[in-house]
Amino acid sequence: MTLHDSSKVYRPLSKDARIYIAGHRGLVGGAIWRHLEEEGFSNLIGATSSELDLRDRQATLEFFTKNKPEVVIDAAAKVGGIHANNTYPADFLSDNLLIQVNIMDAANAIGVDRLLFLGSSCIYPKFAEQPIREDSLLTGELEPTNDAYAIAKIAGIMQVQASRRQYGRTWISAMPTNLYGPGDNFHPDNSHVLPALLRRFHEAKEQNAPEVVIWGSGTPRREFLYVDDLAHACLYLLENYDSAETINVGVGEDISIRELAELVAKTVGYSGYIVQDTSKPDGTPRKLLDVSRLTNLGWKAEMSLEQGIAATYEWFLSHQDKLRAK
């Protein structure tokens, strides 16, 4: 589904523009908020989940009507790793559909012209040709362990495209690869692979455990993007990209889960054995994004994986007292 209406543009955002960041307390939204503040944006709008339940259609519309954002960044989502997605598919589908439909309908209702919807690389087919180009979307079956979440995100892309056609909006969507960094979810059951490994190896080191068991064969390959790099990309895209076609955001390199586990163990200082539990699912064999379109626009990630893991572990150590209760 290639839609060729893209050209490099430069439309700087006003530093005093009212910018609503949905999910501003999460991993992604928090990083975007920090970056925009650092760049001098002075009129950021946010609401915690206790202040605004984005699944509530009327409450969302009232929030938009009252705050009148000029730019919307949708970083709000119910997210989780392979275990959570596989265990609660109905929740992942329903909650994410409600959140994004309510945000975009409210944005259309008050005439928001600039919106960025953030999806996930899981939207692409399980066996898509590697690296995965944007035009691979809807060309094959999805990975069954997270297909419900993927369908919700695909619907979000469609709503962006539909709003461009029907209302003439300059809305865009971007598909980040696997994200990690400060503010990540380190829950032992519901986190993504990298923070889950960091916590597991840290606790194994503390307990002098002789081995750490990780899911699957260790052979699947994944790409990891430091969340602060994504935040930089979001502002860059809002100012330099205008197309109905979604655009990939990643680093263009991947690593096997086994290699990732070894790198995390090294960072943490764990020297025991790493054991593969091959009875557990692997998920998609490989998921590397083709980021050539973004590179050609003039943006690329800066943080190396080794540096990013070290920075994330440092954040984890300084926040672990709060994390232990989760």
C-alpha positions as CSV (number, residue, x, y, z in Angstrom):
1,M,0.0,0.0,0.0
2,T,2.4,2.6,-1.2
3,L,1.1,6.2,-1.3
4,H,3.4,8.4,-3.3
5,D,2.6,11.9,-2.1
6,S,5.7,12.6,0.0
7,S,8.3,15.3,-0.5
8,K,10.7,16.8,2.0
9,V,9.1,19.8,3.6
10,Y,10.2,22.2,6.3
11,R,7.4,23.5,8.5
12,P,8.9,24.5,11.9
13,L,6.6,24.3,14.9
14,S,6.2,27.5,16.8
15,K,7.9,27.3,20.2
16,D,4.7,28.5,21.9
17,A,2.4,26.1,19.9
18,R,-0.1,24.2,22.1
19,I,1.2,20.6,21.8
20,Y,-0.7,17.8,23.4
21,I,1.4,14.6,24.1
22,A,-1.0,11.7,24.8
23,G,0.8,9.3,27.1
24,H,3.3,11.8,28.4
25,R,4.1,9.8,31.5
26,G,5.0,6.7,29.5
27,L,8.3,5.6,28.1
28,V,7.8,7.3,24.7
29,G,5.6,10.2,25.7
30,G,8.0,11.1,28.6
31,A,11.0,11.1,26.2
32,I,9.1,13.3,23.7
33,W,8.1,15.7,26.5
34,R,11.7,16.0,27.7
35,H,13.0,16.6,24.2
36,L,10.5,19.3,23.4
37,E,11.2,21.1,26.7
38,E,14.9,21.0,25.9
39,E,14.2,22.4,22.5
40,G,12.4,25.4,24.0
41,F,8.7,24.5,23.5
42,S,6.8,26.2,26.3
43,N,3.2,25.2,25.9
44,L,3.1,21.4,26.4
45,I,-0.2,19.8,27.4
46,G,-0.5,16.5,29.2
47,A,-2.9,14.5,31.3
48,T,-2.3,11.4,33.4
49,S,-4.5,8.4,33.0
50,S,-6.2,9.3,36.3
51,E,-7.0,12.8,35.0
52,L,-8.2,11.6,31.6
53,D,-9.2,8.1,30.5
54,L,-8.6,8.2,26.8
55,R,-11.0,5.2,26.4
56,D,-13.8,7.6,27.5
57,R,-15.0,9.2,24.3
58,Q,-16.9,12.1,25.9
59,A,-14.1,12.9,28.3
60,T,-11.6,13.0,25.5
61,L,-13.7,15.3,23.4
62,E,-14.2,17.7,26.4
63,F,-10.5,17.7,27.1
64,F,-9.7,18.7,23.5
65,T,-12.4,21.3,23.4
66,K,-11.1,22.9,26.7
67,N,-7.3,22.7,25.9
68,K,-7.5,23.4,22.1
69,P,-4.2,21.7,21.1
70,E,-2.7,22.8,17.8
71,V,-0.4,19.8,17.5
72,V,-1.1,16.3,18.8
73,I,1.4,13.5,19.3
74,D,-0.3,10.2,20.1
75,A,2.1,8.2,22.2
76,A,-0.6,6.7,24.3
77,A,-1.1,2.9,24.1
78,K,-1.6,-0.2,26.1
79,V,1.7,-2.0,25.5
80,G,3.5,-5.2,26.7
81,G,5.8,-8.0,25.7
82,I,5.1,-11.3,24.1
83,H,3.6,-12.8,27.2
84,A,1.2,-9.9,27.9
85,N,0.1,-9.7,24.2
86,N,-0.5,-13.4,24.0
87,T,-2.4,-13.5,27.3
88,Y,-4.7,-10.5,27.0
89,P,-5.3,-10.0,23.2
90,A,-8.9,-8.7,23.7
91,D,-7.7,-6.0,26.1
92,F,-4.9,-5.0,23.7
93,L,-7.2,-4.7,20.8
94,S,-10.1,-2.9,22.5
95,D,-8.1,-0.5,24.6
96,N,-5.8,0.6,21.8
97,L,-8.7,1.0,19.3
98,L,-10.6,3.2,21.8
99,I,-7.6,5.3,22.7
100,Q,-6.6,6.2,19.2
101,V,-10.1,6.6,17.7
102,N,-11.1,8.9,20.5
103,I,-7.9,11.0,20.2
104,M,-8.2,11.4,16.4
105,D,-12.0,12.0,16.4
106,A,-11.5,14.7,19.0
107,A,-8.6,16.2,17.0
108,N,-10.8,16.3,13.9
109,A,-13.7,17.8,15.8
110,I,-11.7,20.8,16.9
111,G,-9.7,21.1,13.6
112,V,-6.2,19.9,14.7
113,D,-4.1,20.1,11.5
114,R,-0.9,18.5,12.7
115,L,-0.9,15.1,14.3
116,L,1.7,12.3,14.7
117,F,0.4,8.8,15.4
118,L,3.0,6.3,16.7
119,G,2.5,2.7,15.9
120,S,4.8,-0.3,16.2
121,S,6.8,-2.5,13.9
122,C,4.6,-5.5,14.7
123,I,2.2,-4.1,12.1
124,Y,4.2,-5.9,9.4
125,P,3.7,-9.5,8.3
126,K,5.5,-12.2,10.3
127,F,7.5,-13.3,7.3
128,A,8.0,-10.0,5.6
129,E,11.1,-9.6,3.4
130,Q,14.0,-8.2,5.5
131,P,14.7,-5.4,6.1
132,I,11.0,-4.5,6.2
133,R,9.9,-1.7,3.9
134,E,6.9,0.4,4.6
135,D,5.1,-1.0,1.5
136,S,5.2,-4.5,3.2
137,L,2.1,-3.5,5.2
138,L,-0.9,-5.8,4.6
139,T,1.0,-8.2,2.4
140,G,0.9,-11.2,4.6
141,E,-0.2,-12.8,7.9
142,L,0.7,-11.2,11.2
143,E,2.7,-12.8,14.1
144,P,-0.1,-14.5,16.1
145,T,1.3,-13.7,19.5
146,N,0.6,-10.0,19.0
147,D,-1.8,-9.8,16.1
148,A,-4.5,-8.0,18.2
149,Y,-2.2,-5.2,19.1
150,A,-1.0,-5.0,15.5
151,I,-4.5,-4.8,14.1
152,A,-5.2,-1.9,16.4
153,K,-2.1,0.0,15.2
154,I,-2.9,-0.7,11.5
155,A,-6.4,0.8,12.2
156,G,-4.6,3.9,13.5
157,I,-2.6,4.2,10.3
158,M,-5.8,3.9,8.3
159,Q,-7.5,6.6,10.4
160,V,-4.6,9.0,9.7
161,Q,-4.9,8.3,6.0
162,A,-8.7,8.6,6.1
163,S,-8.5,12.0,7.9
164,R,-6.0,13.3,5.3
165,R,-8.4,12.3,2.5
166,Q,-11.6,13.5,4.1
167,Y,-10.5,16.6,6.0
168,G,-7.2,17.5,4.2
169,R,-5.2,17.2,7.4
170,T,-1.4,17.1,7.4
171,W,-1.4,14.1,9.7
172,I,1.4,11.5,9.7
173,S,2.2,8.1,11.2
174,A,5.5,6.6,12.2
175,M,6.4,3.0,13.0
176,P,9.2,2.7,15.6
177,T,11.1,-0.5,16.0
178,N,11.6,-2.0,19.5
179,L,12.1,0.8,22.0
180,Y,13.9,0.9,25.4
181,G,15.4,3.5,27.7
182,P,14.8,5.6,30.9
183,G,11.3,5.2,32.1
184,D,10.8,1.7,30.7
185,N,8.5,-0.9,32.2
186,F,10.6,-3.4,34.1
187,H,7.6,-5.6,35.3
188,P,8.8,-9.3,35.5
189,D,5.8,-10.5,33.5
190,N,4.5,-7.7,31.3
191,S,7.6,-5.9,30.1
192,H,9.4,-6.1,26.7
193,V,12.4,-8.2,26.2
194,L,15.2,-5.8,26.9
195,P,14.0,-4.3,30.2
196,A,12.9,-7.8,31.2
197,L,16.4,-9.1,30.6
198,L,18.0,-6.2,32.5
199,R,15.9,-6.9,35.6
200,R,16.3,-10.6,35.4
201,F,20.1,-10.5,35.1
202,H,20.3,-7.8,37.8
203,E,18.3,-9.9,40.3
204,A,20.3,-13.0,39.3
205,K,23.5,-11.1,40.1
206,E,22.1,-9.9,43.5
207,Q,21.1,-13.5,44.4
208,N,24.3,-15.1,43.0
209,A,22.1,-17.4,40.9
210,P,24.1,-19.9,38.9
211,E,22.0,-19.5,35.7
212,V,19.4,-17.3,34.0
213,V,16.7,-18.9,31.8
214,I,15.5,-16.9,28.8
215,W,12.6,-17.6,26.6
216,G,12.9,-19.4,23.2
217,S,15.8,-20.5,21.1
218,G,17.7,-17.2,21.3
219,T,18.0,-17.1,17.5
220,P,15.3,-14.5,16.6
221,R,16.8,-11.1,15.7
222,R,15.5,-7.8,16.9
223,E,16.3,-4.1,16.3
224,F,16.4,-1.7,19.3
225,L,16.0,2.1,19.3
226,Y,16.9,4.2,22.3
227,V,13.7,6.1,23.2
228,D,15.4,9.5,23.3
229,D,16.5,9.0,19.7
230,L,12.8,8.3,18.8
231,A,11.8,11.6,20.6
232,H,14.3,13.5,18.3
233,A,12.8,11.7,15.3
234,C,9.3,12.7,16.2
235,L,10.0,16.4,16.2
236,Y,12.1,16.0,13.0
237,L,9.2,14.2,11.2
238,L,6.6,16.8,12.4
239,E,8.8,19.5,10.8
240,N,10.1,17.6,7.7
241,Y,7.6,14.9,6.6
242,D,4.2,15.1,5.1
243,S,2.8,11.9,3.6
244,A,-0.1,9.5,4.0
245,E,2.3,6.6,3.9
246,T,3.7,5.6,7.3
247,I,7.4,5.9,7.8
248,N,9.8,3.5,9.7
249,V,11.9,4.7,12.6
250,G,14.8,2.5,13.6
251,V,18.6,2.1,13.5
252,G,18.9,-0.2,10.6
253,E,20.8,-2.9,12.5
254,D,19.6,-5.9,14.5
255,I,21.0,-8.4,17.1
256,S,19.9,-12.0,18.1
257,I,18.1,-12.4,21.4
258,R,21.0,-14.6,22.6
259,E,23.5,-11.9,21.7
260,L,21.3,-9.3,23.4
261,A,21.2,-11.4,26.6
262,E,25.0,-11.7,26.6
263,L,25.3,-7.9,26.2
264,V,22.9,-7.3,29.0
265,A,24.7,-9.8,31.3
266,K,28.0,-8.0,30.5
267,T,26.5,-4.6,31.3
268,V,25.0,-5.8,34.6
269,G,28.1,-7.7,35.5
270,Y,26.5,-11.2,35.7
271,S,28.8,-14.0,35.0
272,G,26.6,-17.1,35.4
273,Y,25.2,-19.3,32.7
274,I,22.5,-18.3,30.2
275,V,20.0,-21.2,29.5
276,Q,17.5,-21.2,26.6
277,D,13.9,-22.5,27.4
278,T,13.0,-23.7,23.9
279,S,9.5,-24.7,25.1
280,K,8.6,-21.0,25.1
281,P,7.6,-19.2,21.8
282,D,10.2,-17.2,19.8
283,G,7.8,-14.8,18.1
284,T,8.7,-13.4,14.7
285,P,12.0,-14.8,13.4
286,R,13.4,-11.4,12.4
287,K,12.2,-7.9,12.5
288,L,14.6,-5.4,11.0
289,L,13.1,-2.2,9.6
290,D,14.3,-0.6,6.4
291,V,14.9,3.0,7.5
292,S,16.2,4.3,4.1
293,R,13.3,6.7,3.7
294,L,14.0,8.3,7.0
295,T,17.7,8.4,6.4
296,N,17.1,10.0,3.0
297,L,15.0,12.7,4.8
298,G,18.2,13.5,6.8
299,W,17.7,11.8,10.2
300,K,19.5,8.9,11.8
301,A,19.8,7.5,15.3
302,E,22.8,8.4,17.4
303,M,22.8,6.1,20.5
304,S,24.6,2.8,20.1
305,L,23.0,-0.3,21.7
306,E,25.8,-0.8,24.2
307,Q,25.6,2.8,25.3
308,G,21.9,2.8,25.5
309,I,21.7,-0.4,27.6
310,A,24.3,1.1,30.0
311,A,22.2,4.3,30.3
312,T,19.0,2.3,30.8
313,Y,20.7,0.1,33.5
314,E,21.9,3.3,35.3
315,W,18.3,4.6,35.3
316,F,17.0,1.2,36.6
317,L,19.5,1.2,39.5
318,S,18.5,4.7,40.5
319,H,14.8,3.8,40.5
320,Q,14.8,0.1,41.5
321,D,13.2,0.8,45.0
322,K,10.1,2.0,43.2
323,L,10.2,-0.7,40.7
324,R,10.4,-3.6,43.2
325,A,6.7,-3.1,44.1
326,K,5.6,-3.6,40.5
